[in-house]
């Protein structure tokens, strides 16, 4: 079971929030949940982010890093 978070908001900010959620066809509850998740992500130091703890995996595909710019951007490296 989830925790309930309750707060008060400025009436003008709440009006803007209502307009945005109606436009996006979502609930205020879902919008606030999305905002909290986003805020938590912004507060998490990079060294604690699970993405940066992923270990490289050998795929067997050989790449030549000197040609990456050409492959990605269509231009030759310098």
Secondary structure by P-SEA (a helix, b strand, c coil): cbbbbbbcccaaaaaaaaaaaaaacccaaaaaaaaaaaaaaaaccccccccccccccccccccccccccccccccccc
